[in-house]
Amino acid sequence: MSDPWTAQTEALGAFIRSQRELAQLSLRQVAEMTKVSHPYLSQVERGLHQPSVRVLKLLSEALNVSAETLLMQAGLLEGEDQASGDAAVAERVKSAIRADHRLSDAKQAALIAVYDSMLRDLQPPHPRAGAQLRCPANPERSPLAKRRIISDHGGTTRSGLSPGPG
């Protein structure tokens, strides 16, 4: 059995290759877009090299994949966080939509917009912009009540916060 890092590097290379193929880009085109050598990218795709974070960032921009997704694939970012896992799933869904060339660019964009809208509906509601904020029980202890004017050495004034009770 191969060691975990080798398996991770091979999986990363396969993922990068699949994203490049979904984007219908040749290895040479990606090399030109990223200013990384064609032979090196080939070795990364074959799992022979673990790319640096800089190369992963360049690849993410060229392949239109989030840097977080590539960092997770590389094992450099933990995937246990639900939000980052959800972001990776969302990125794969969007990549699949973009890869379906039976759809026009406008239809792909519309599908992605609908998908994003549905994801926003799943997020917990935020307070409405017009909602009133509750006042603290003791307004004198409010951080806003602690504001005072501090004079600096030039004679001009600026606002700042006074230290808390201590």
Backbone as JSON Lines, residues from 0, in Angstrom:
{"i":0,"aa":"M","n":[0.85,-1.2,0.0],"ca":[0.0,0.0,0.0],"c":[0.88,1.25,0.0]}
{"i":1,"aa":"S","n":[0.53,2.25,-0.81],"ca":[1.31,3.48,-0.88],"c":[1.02,4.35,0.33]}
{"i":2,"aa":"D","n":[1.97,5.26,0.61],"ca":[1.77,6.12,1.77],"c":[0.66,7.14,1.48]}
{"i":3,"aa":"P","n":[0.05,7.71,2.54],"ca":[-1.08,8.63,2.35],"c":[-0.74,9.87,1.52]}
{"i":4,"aa":"W","n":[0.48,10.41,1.63],"ca":[0.84,11.6,0.88],"c":[0.91,11.31,-0.61]}
{"i":5,"aa":"T","n":[1.41,10.13,-0.95],"ca":[1.47,9.75,-2.37],"c":[0.06,9.63,-2.93]}
{"i":6,"aa":"A","n":[-0.81,8.98,-2.17],"ca":[-2.2,8.83,-2.61],"c":[-2.87,10.19,-2.74]}
{"i":7,"aa":"Q","n":[-2.59,11.09,-1.79],"ca":[-3.17,12.45,-1.83],"c":[-2.67,13.21,-3.05]}
{"i":8,"aa":"T","n":[-1.38,13.08,-3.35],"ca":[-0.8,13.76,-4.5],"c":[-1.38,13.23,-5.81]}
{"i":9,"aa":"E","n":[-1.57,11.92,-5.88],"ca":[-2.17,11.32,-7.08],"c":[-3.62,11.77,-7.24]}
{"i":10,"aa":"A","n":[-4.37,11.82,-6.13],"ca":[-5.77,12.26,-6.19],"c":[-5.85,13.72,-6.61]}
{"i":11,"aa":"L","n":[-4.94,14.55,-6.08],"ca":[-4.91,15.96,-6.47],"c":[-4.64,16.09,-7.96]}
{"i":12,"aa":"G","n":[-3.65,15.35,-8.47],"ca":[-3.33,15.41,-9.89],"c":[-4.51,15.0,-10.75]}
{"i":13,"aa":"A","n":[-5.22,13.93,-10.35],"ca":[-6.39,13.48,-11.1],"c":[-7.48,14.54,-11.07]}
{"i":14,"aa":"F","n":[-7.65,15.21,-9.92],"ca":[-8.66,16.26,-9.82],"c":[-8.32,17.43,-10.73]}
{"i":15,"aa":"I","n":[-7.05,17.84,-10.72],"ca":[-6.62,18.96,-11.58],"c":[-6.83,18.59,-13.05]}
{"i":16,"aa":"R","n":[-6.46,17.38,-13.43],"ca":[-6.65,16.94,-14.81],"c":[-8.14,16.98,-15.17]}
{"i":17,"aa":"S","n":[-9.0,16.47,-14.29],"ca":[-10.43,16.45,-14.61],"c":[-10.98,17.87,-14.75]}
{"i":18,"aa":"Q","n":[-10.53,18.78,-13.89],"ca":[-11.0,20.17,-14.0],"c":[-10.5,20.82,-15.29]}
{"i":19,"aa":"R","n":[-9.27,20.51,-15.67],"ca":[-8.72,21.04,-16.93],"c":[-9.51,20.52,-18.12]}
{"i":20,"aa":"E","n":[-9.83,19.22,-18.08],"ca":[-10.59,18.63,-19.19],"c":[-12.02,19.18,-19.23]}
{"i":21,"aa":"L","n":[-12.62,19.39,-18.04],"ca":[-13.96,19.99,-18.01],"c":[-13.94,21.39,-18.62]}
{"i":22,"aa":"A","n":[-12.85,22.11,-18.39],"ca":[-12.72,23.46,-18.95],"c":[-12.29,23.43,-20.41]}
{"i":23,"aa":"Q","n":[-12.07,22.23,-20.94],"ca":[-11.63,22.03,-22.32],"c":[-10.37,22.84,-22.63]}
{"i":24,"aa":"L","n":[-9.39,22.69,-21.74],"ca":[-8.11,23.36,-21.92],"c":[-7.03,22.3,-22.08]}
{"i":25,"aa":"S","n":[-6.08,22.58,-22.96],"ca":[-4.94,21.68,-23.09],"c":[-3.95,21.99,-21.98]}
{"i":26,"aa":"L","n":[-3.04,21.07,-21.76],"ca":[-2.01,21.28,-20.75],"c":[-1.16,22.5,-21.11]}
{"i":27,"aa":"R","n":[-0.88,22.65,-22.39],"ca":[-0.1,23.81,-22.83],"c":[-0.83,25.13,-22.57]}
{"i":28,"aa":"Q","n":[-2.15,25.14,-22.78],"ca":[-2.92,26.36,-22.52],"c":[-2.88,26.73,-21.04]}
{"i":29,"aa":"V","n":[-3.03,25.73,-20.17],"ca":[-2.96,25.99,-18.73],"c":[-1.57,26.48,-18.35]}
{"i":30,"aa":"A","n":[-0.55,25.89,-18.96],"ca":[0.82,26.32,-18.69],"c":[1.01,27.79,-19.06]}
{"i":31,"aa":"E","n":[0.47,28.19,-20.2],"ca":[0.57,29.59,-20.62],"c":[-0.21,30.5,-19.67]}
{"i":32,"aa":"M","n":[-1.39,30.07,-19.24],"ca":[-2.22,30.89,-18.36],"c":[-1.58,31.07,-16.99]}
{"i":33,"aa":"T","n":[-0.88,30.04,-16.51],"ca":[-0.33,30.08,-15.16],"c":[1.15,30.47,-15.11]}
{"i":34,"aa":"K","n":[1.79,30.5,-16.28],"ca":[3.24,30.76,-16.35],"c":[4.03,29.68,-15.6]}
{"i":35,"aa":"V","n":[3.49,28.47,-15.59],"ca":[4.15,27.3,-15.0],"c":[4.49,26.38,-16.17]}
{"i":36,"aa":"S","n":[5.63,25.72,-16.1],"ca":[6.08,24.93,-17.25],"c":[5.14,23.75,-17.54]}
{"i":37,"aa":"H","n":[5.0,23.46,-18.82],"ca":[4.17,22.37,-19.3],"c":[4.61,21.02,-18.69]}
{"i":38,"aa":"P","n":[5.93,20.69,-18.7],"ca":[6.35,19.4,-18.12],"c":[6.02,19.29,-16.62]}
{"i":39,"aa":"Y","n":[6.19,20.4,-15.89],"ca":[5.89,20.38,-14.45],"c":[4.4,20.12,-14.23]}
{"i":40,"aa":"L","n":[3.53,20.81,-14.98],"ca":[2.09,20.59,-14.84],"c":[1.71,19.15,-15.18]}
{"i":41,"aa":"S","n":[2.37,18.59,-16.17],"ca":[2.13,17.2,-16.53],"c":[2.49,16.28,-15.36]}
{"i":42,"aa":"Q","n":[3.6,16.56,-14.71],"ca":[4.02,15.75,-13.57],"c":[3.06,15.92,-12.39]}
{"i":43,"aa":"V","n":[2.54,17.13,-12.2],"ca":[1.55,17.36,-11.14],"c":[0.3,16.54,-11.42]}
{"i":44,"aa":"E","n":[-0.18,16.57,-12.65],"ca":[-1.38,15.82,-13.02],"c":[-1.19,14.31,-12.87]}
{"i":45,"aa":"R","n":[0.04,13.84,-13.06],"ca":[0.31,12.4,-12.93],"c":[0.62,12.01,-11.48]}
{"i":46,"aa":"G","n":[0.58,13.0,-10.57],"ca":[0.81,12.7,-9.16],"c":[2.26,12.52,-8.79]}
{"i":47,"aa":"L","n":[3.18,13.04,-9.62],"ca":[4.6,12.9,-9.35],"c":[5.16,14.04,-8.51]}
{"i":48,"aa":"H","n":[4.45,15.16,-8.47],"ca":[4.88,16.32,-7.68],"c":[3.69,16.9,-6.91]}
{"i":49,"aa":"Q","n":[3.96,17.35,-5.69],"ca":[2.98,18.08,-4.89],"c":[3.23,19.56,-5.17]}
{"i":50,"aa":"P","n":[2.28,20.26,-5.82],"ca":[2.51,21.67,-6.17],"c":[2.51,22.56,-4.93]}
{"i":51,"aa":"S","n":[3.19,23.69,-5.05],"ca":[3.2,24.68,-3.96],"c":[1.84,25.36,-3.89]}
{"i":52,"aa":"V","n":[1.63,26.08,-2.81],"ca":[0.39,26.84,-2.65],"c":[0.27,27.89,-3.75]}
{"i":53,"aa":"R","n":[1.4,28.47,-4.14],"ca":[1.39,29.48,-5.22],"c":[0.89,28.85,-6.52]}
{"i":54,"aa":"V","n":[1.39,27.66,-6.85],"ca":[0.96,26.98,-8.08],"c":[-0.51,26.59,-7.97]}
{"i":55,"aa":"L","n":[-0.95,26.14,-6.8],"ca":[-2.37,25.8,-6.63],"c":[-3.24,27.03,-6.84]}
{"i":56,"aa":"K","n":[-2.8,28.19,-6.35],"ca":[-3.56,29.43,-6.53],"c":[-3.64,29.78,-8.01]}
{"i":57,"aa":"L","n":[-2.54,29.66,-8.73],"ca":[-2.54,29.95,-10.16],"c":[-3.46,28.99,-10.91]}
{"i":58,"aa":"L","n":[-3.41,27.71,-10.54],"ca":[-4.28,26.71,-11.19],"c":[-5.74,27.0,-10.88]}
{"i":59,"aa":"S","n":[-6.03,27.42,-9.65],"ca":[-7.43,27.7,-9.31],"c":[-7.99,28.82,-10.17]}
{"i":60,"aa":"E","n":[-7.17,29.83,-10.43],"ca":[-7.62,30.94,-11.27],"c":[-7.78,30.5,-12.73]}
{"i":61,"aa":"A","n":[-6.85,29.7,-13.21],"ca":[-6.9,29.26,-14.61],"c":[-8.06,28.3,-14.86]}
{"i":62,"aa":"L","n":[-8.36,27.46,-13.87],"ca":[-9.4,26.44,-14.04],"c":[-10.75,26.88,-13.5]}
{"i":63,"aa":"N","n":[-10.82,28.1,-12.97],"ca":[-12.06,28.63,-12.43],"c":[-12.62,27.73,-11.32]}
{"i":64,"aa":"V","n":[-11.72,27.33,-10.42],"ca":[-12.06,26.51,-9.26],"c":[-11.57,27.29,-8.04]}
{"i":65,"aa":"S","n":[-12.28,27.21,-6.94],"ca":[-11.85,27.96,-5.76],"c":[-10.51,27.42,-5.25]}
{"i":66,"aa":"A","n":[-9.7,28.32,-4.74],"ca":[-8.41,27.92,-4.18],"c":[-8.63,26.98,-3.0]}
{"i":67,"aa":"E","n":[-9.69,27.21,-2.23],"ca":[-10.0,26.34,-1.1],"c":[-10.23,24.9,-1.54]}
{"i":68,"aa":"T","n":[-10.91,24.74,-2.67],"ca":[-11.16,23.39,-3.19],"c":[-9.85,22.69,-3.51]}
{"i":69,"aa":"L","n":[-8.94,23.39,-4.18],"ca":[-7.65,22.78,-4.52],"c":[-6.82,22.52,-3.27]}
{"i":70,"aa":"L","n":[-6.86,23.43,-2.3],"ca":[-6.11,23.21,-1.07],"c":[-6.66,22.01,-0.3]}
{"i":71,"aa":"M","n":[-7.96,21.82,-0.31],"ca":[-8.55,20.65,0.33],"c":[-8.13,19.38,-0.41]}
{"i":72,"aa":"Q","n":[-8.16,19.42,-1.73],"ca":[-7.75,18.26,-2.53],"c":[-6.28,17.92,-2.28]}
{"i":73,"aa":"A","n":[-5.47,18.95,-2.02],"ca":[-4.04,18.74,-1.77],"c":[-3.76,18.28,-0.35]}
{"i":74,"aa":"G","n":[-4.78,18.31,0.5],"ca":[-4.58,17.93,1.89],"c":[-3.96,19.03,2.72]}
{"i":75,"aa":"L","n":[-3.96,20.25,2.21],"ca":[-3.38,21.38,2.92],"c":[-4.41,22.18,3.71]}
{"i":76,"aa":"L","n":[-5.66,21.83,3.53],"ca":[-6.76,22.5,4.23],"c":[-7.7,21.41,4.67]}
{"i":77,"aa":"E","n":[-8.06,21.43,5.94],"ca":[-8.95,20.39,6.46],"c":[-10.32,20.5,5.84]}
{"i":78,"aa":"G","n":[-10.89,19.39,5.46],"ca":[-12.22,19.35,4.86],"c":[-13.31,19.07,5.85]}
{"i":79,"aa":"E","n":[-12.99,19.05,7.16],"ca":[-13.99,18.73,8.17],"c":[-14.97,19.87,8.38]}
{"i":80,"aa":"D","n":[-14.55,21.08,8.09],"ca":[-15.43,22.23,8.27],"c":[-16.59,22.13,7.28]}
{"i":81,"aa":"Q","n":[-17.8,22.15,7.79],"ca":[-18.98,21.96,6.94],"c":[-19.07,23.04,5.86]}
{"i":82,"aa":"A","n":[-18.74,24.27,6.21],"ca":[-18.85,25.35,5.23],"c":[-17.89,25.13,4.07]}
{"i":83,"aa":"S","n":[-16.66,24.73,4.35],"ca":[-15.73,24.52,3.25],"c":[-16.11,23.28,2.45]}
{"i":84,"aa":"G","n":[-16.66,22.26,3.13],"ca":[-17.15,21.08,2.42],"c":[-18.3,21.43,1.51]}
{"i":85,"aa":"D","n":[-19.21,22.27,2.02],"ca":[-20.33,22.72,1.21],"c":[-19.85,23.54,0.02]}
{"i":86,"aa":"A","n":[-18.83,24.37,0.25],"ca":[-18.29,25.19,-0.84],"c":[-17.68,24.31,-1.93]}
{"i":87,"aa":"A","n":[-17.03,23.23,-1.52],"ca":[-16.44,22.32,-2.49],"c":[-17.52,21.63,-3.31]}
{"i":88,"aa":"V","n":[-18.6,21.22,-2.65],"ca":[-19.71,20.58,-3.36],"c":[-20.33,21.57,-4.35]}
{"i":89,"aa":"A","n":[-20.56,22.79,-3.88],"ca":[-21.15,23.81,-4.76],"c":[-20.25,24.07,-5.96]}
{"i":90,"aa":"E","n":[-18.94,24.1,-5.74],"ca":[-18.0,24.33,-6.84],"c":[-18.07,23.19,-7.85]}
{"i":91,"aa":"R","n":[-18.2,21.95,-7.37],"ca":[-18.3,20.81,-8.29],"c":[-19.59,20.86,-9.09]}
{"i":92,"aa":"V","n":[-20.68,21.27,-8.46],"ca":[-21.96,21.39,-9.17],"c":[-21.83,22.44,-10.28]}
{"i":93,"aa":"K","n":[-21.25,23.59,-9.93],"ca":[-21.09,24.65,-10.93],"c":[-20.16,24.21,-12.07]}
{"i":94,"aa":"S","n":[-19.1,23.47,-11.72],"ca":[-18.19,22.96,-12.75],"c":[-18.91,22.01,-13.7]}
{"i":95,"aa":"A","n":[-19.79,21.19,-13.13],"ca":[-20.55,20.25,-13.97],"c":[-21.49,21.0,-14.91]}
{"i":96,"aa":"I","n":[-22.11,22.06,-14.42],"ca":[-23.0,22.87,-15.27],"c":[-22.18,23.49,-16.39]}
{"i":97,"aa":"R","n":[-21.02,24.06,-16.06],"ca":[-20.17,24.7,-17.08],"c":[-19.65,23.68,-18.09]}
{"i":98,"aa":"A","n":[-19.49,22.43,-17.67],"ca":[-18.94,21.4,-18.55],"c":[-19.96,20.89,-19.57]}
{"i":99,"aa":"D","n":[-21.24,21.12,-19.34],"ca":[-22.27,20.62,-20.26],"c":[-22.39,21.6,-21.43]}
{"i":100,"aa":"H","n":[-21.72,21.25,-22.51],"ca":[-21.67,22.16,-23.66],"c":[-22.91,22.08,-24.54]}
{"i":101,"aa":"R","n":[-23.88,21.29,-24.12],"ca":[-25.17,21.32,-24.82],"c":[-25.94,22.58,-24.45]}
{"i":102,"aa":"L","n":[-25.54,23.2,-23.34],"ca":[-26.2,24.42,-22.87],"c":[-25.42,25.63,-23.34]}
{"i":103,"aa":"S","n":[-26.14,26.66,-23.74],"ca":[-25.47,27.9,-24.13],"c":[-24.88,28.56,-22.88]}
{"i":104,"aa":"D","n":[-24.0,29.52,-23.1],"ca":[-23.41,30.25,-21.97],"c":[-24.49,30.92,-21.13]}
{"i":105,"aa":"A","n":[-25.5,31.47,-21.8],"ca":[-26.59,32.14,-21.09],"c":[-27.37,31.16,-20.22]}
{"i":106,"aa":"K","n":[-27.62,29.96,-20.75],"ca":[-28.36,28.95,-19.98],"c":[-27.52,28.44,-18.81]}
{"i":107,"aa":"Q","n":[-26.22,28.28,-19.03],"ca":[-25.35,27.88,-17.94],"c":[-25.36,28.93,-16.83]}
{"i":108,"aa":"A","n":[-25.26,30.2,-17.23],"ca":[-25.27,31.28,-16.26],"c":[-26.59,31.32,-15.5]}
{"i":109,"aa":"A","n":[-27.7,31.09,-16.21],"ca":[-29.01,31.09,-15.56],"c":[-29.11,29.95,-14.55]}
{"i":110,"aa":"L","n":[-28.65,28.76,-14.94],"ca":[-28.69,27.62,-14.01],"c":[-27.85,27.89,-12.77]}
{"i":111,"aa":"I","n":[-26.67,28.45,-12.96],"ca":[-25.8,28.74,-11.83],"c":[-26.43,29.81,-10.94]}
{"i":112,"aa":"A","n":[-27.08,30.81,-11.53],"ca":[-27.75,31.84,-10.75],"c":[-28.89,31.25,-9.92]}
{"i":113,"aa":"V","n":[-29.67,30.35,-10.52],"ca":[-30.75,29.7,-9.78],"c":[-30.19,28.85,-8.65]}
{"i":114,"aa":"Y","n":[-29.13,28.11,-8.95],"ca":[-28.49,27.27,-7.94],"c":[-27.98,28.12,-6.77]}
{"i":115,"aa":"D","n":[-27.29,29.23,-7.08],"ca":[-26.81,30.14,-6.03],"c":[-27.97,30.69,-5.21]}
{"i":116,"aa":"S","n":[-29.05,31.02,-5.87],"ca":[-30.23,31.54,-5.18],"c":[-30.79,30.5,-4.21]}
{"i":117,"aa":"M","n":[-30.85,29.26,-4.67],"ca":[-31.36,28.2,-3.8],"c":[-30.43,27.98,-2.6]}
{"i":118,"aa":"L","n":[-29.13,28.09,-2.81],"ca":[-28.19,27.95,-1.7],"c":[-28.36,29.09,-0.7]}
{"i":119,"aa":"R","n":[-28.59,30.31,-1.2],"ca":[-28.81,31.44,-0.3],"c":[-30.06,31.22,0.55]}
{"i":120,"aa":"D","n":[-31.09,30.59,-0.04],"ca":[-32.32,30.31,0.7],"c":[-32.08,29.33,1.84]}
{"i":121,"aa":"L","n":[-31.03,28.52,1.74],"ca":[-30.72,27.54,2.78],"c":[-29.98,28.14,3.96]}
{"i":122,"aa":"Q","n":[-29.4,29.32,3.76],"ca":[-28.62,29.95,4.83],"c":[-29.57,30.5,5.88]}
{"i":123,"aa":"P","n":[-29.1,30.54,7.16],"ca":[-29.95,31.1,8.21],"c":[-30.28,32.55,7.91]}
{"i":124,"aa":"P","n":[-31.49,32.98,8.24],"ca":[-31.89,34.35,7.93],"c":[-31.05,35.37,8.71]}
{"i":125,"aa":"H","n":[-30.79,36.48,8.05],"ca":[-30.09,37.6,8.68],"c":[-31.13,38.61,9.14]}
{"i":126,"aa":"P","n":[-30.8,39.4,10.19],"ca":[-31.76,40.43,10.61],"c":[-32.05,41.38,9.45]}
{"i":127,"aa":"R","n":[-33.29,41.79,9.35],"ca":[-33.65,42.73,8.28],"c":[-32.93,44.06,8.48]}
{"i":128,"aa":"A","n":[-32.65,44.7,7.38],"ca":[-31.91,45.96,7.43],"c":[-32.68,47.0,8.24]}
{"i":129,"aa":"G","n":[-34.0,46.97,8.18],"ca":[-34.81,47.96,8.88],"c":[-35.15,47.58,10.31]}
{"i":130,"aa":"A","n":[-34.7,46.44,10.78],"ca":[-35.05,46.0,12.13],"c":[-34.36,46.88,13.16]}
{"i":131,"aa":"Q","n":[-35.04,47.11,14.27],"ca":[-34.48,47.92,15.32],"c":[-33.51,47.11,16.15]}
{"i":132,"aa":"L","n":[-32.44,47.77,16.58],"ca":[-31.48,47.13,17.45],"c":[-31.93,47.32,18.88]}
{"i":133,"aa":"R","n":[-31.71,46.29,19.69],"ca":[-32.07,46.4,21.11],"c":[-31.05,47.25,21.82]}
{"i":134,"aa":"C","n":[-31.5,48.08,22.75],"ca":[-30.61,48.88,23.58],"c":[-30.14,48.03,24.74]}
{"i":135,"aa":"P","n":[-28.9,48.22,25.18],"ca":[-28.45,47.48,26.35],"c":[-29.22,47.9,27.59]}
{"i":136,"aa":"A","n":[-29.28,47.02,28.57],"ca":[-30.01,47.31,29.81],"c":[-29.42,48.5,30.52]}
{"i":137,"aa":"N","n":[-28.11,48.67,30.47],"ca":[-27.45,49.79,31.11],"c":[-26.72,50.58,30.03]}
{"i":138,"aa":"P","n":[-27.34,51.61,29.46],"ca":[-26.74,52.32,28.33],"c":[-25.4,52.97,28.66]}
{"i":139,"aa":"E","n":[-25.14,53.3,29.92],"ca":[-23.86,53.93,30.27],"c":[-22.69,52.97,30.07]}
{"i":140,"aa":"R","n":[-22.95,51.67,30.12],"ca":[-21.88,50.69,29.97],"c":[-21.72,50.26,28.51]}
{"i":141,"aa":"S","n":[-22.54,50.81,27.63],"ca":[-22.46,50.47,26.22],"c":[-21.13,50.94,25.64]}
{"i":142,"aa":"P","n":[-20.52,50.17,24.73],"ca":[-19.26,50.61,24.11],"c":[-19.39,51.98,23.44]}
{"i":143,"aa":"L","n":[-20.57,52.29,22.89],"ca":[-20.73,53.59,22.24],"c":[-20.73,54.72,23.25]}
{"i":144,"aa":"A","n":[-21.18,54.45,24.47],"ca":[-21.19,55.48,25.51],"c":[-19.79,55.76,26.01]}
{"i":145,"aa":"K","n":[-18.86,54.86,25.77],"ca":[-17.49,55.01,26.25],"c":[-16.62,55.82,25.29]}
{"i":146,"aa":"R","n":[-17.2,56.27,24.19],"ca":[-16.42,57.05,23.23],"c":[-16.02,58.38,23.85]}
{"i":147,"aa":"R","n":[-14.83,58.78,23.59],"ca":[-14.39,60.09,24.05],"c":[-13.46,60.66,23.0]}
{"i":148,"aa":"I","n":[-13.19,61.9,23.12],"ca":[-12.29,62.56,22.18],"c":[-10.88,62.52,22.76]}
{"i":149,"aa":"I","n":[-9.96,62.03,21.93],"ca":[-8.56,61.96,22.35],"c":[-7.8,62.99,21.53]}
{"i":150,"aa":"S","n":[-7.04,63.79,22.19],"ca":[-6.25,64.8,21.5],"c":[-4.87,64.22,21.23]}
{"i":151,"aa":"D","n":[-4.43,64.29,19.97],"ca":[-3.07,63.81,19.69],"c":[-2.11,64.98,19.77]}
{"i":152,"aa":"H","n":[-0.84,64.73,19.53],"ca":[0.19,65.75,19.73],"c":[0.08,66.92,18.77]}
{"i":153,"aa":"G","n":[-0.57,66.78,17.66],"ca":[-0.67,67.87,16.68],"c":[-1.79,68.83,16.98]}
{"i":154,"aa":"G","n":[-2.54,68.61,18.05],"ca":[-3.62,69.51,18.4],"c":[-4.93,69.16,17.74]}
{"i":155,"aa":"T","n":[-4.93,68.22,16.83],"ca":[-6.19,67.82,16.2],"c":[-6.83,66.75,17.08]}
{"i":156,"aa":"T","n":[-8.09,66.51,16.84],"ca":[-8.79,65.52,17.66],"c":[-9.22,64.37,16.79]}
{"i":157,"aa":"R","n":[-9.35,63.22,17.41],"ca":[-9.88,62.04,16.76],"c":[-10.7,61.31,17.81]}
{"i":158,"aa":"S","n":[-11.63,60.52,17.37],"ca":[-12.45,59.8,18.35],"c":[-11.8,58.47,18.64]}
{"i":159,"aa":"G","n":[-12.05,57.97,19.83],"ca":[-11.51,56.67,20.23],"c":[-12.37,56.09,21.32]}
{"i":160,"aa":"L","n":[-12.03,54.93,21.82],"ca":[-12.77,54.27,22.87],"c":[-11.98,54.37,24.16]}
{"i":161,"aa":"S","n":[-12.68,54.65,25.26],"ca":[-12.0,54.66,26.54],"c":[-11.83,53.23,27.0]}
{"i":162,"aa":"P","n":[-10.85,52.98,27.83],"ca":[-10.67,51.63,28.34],"c":[-11.87,51.19,29.17]}
{"i":163,"aa":"G","n":[-12.13,49.93,29.18],"ca":[-13.26,49.41,29.96],"c":[-13.0,49.54,31.44]}
{"i":164,"aa":"P","n":[-14.01,49.25,32.28],"ca":[-13.84,49.37,33.73],"c":[-12.73,48.43,34.19]}
{"i":165,"aa":"G","n":[-11.9,48.88,35.07],"ca":[-10.81,48.02,35.46],"c":[-10.19,48.46,36.65]}
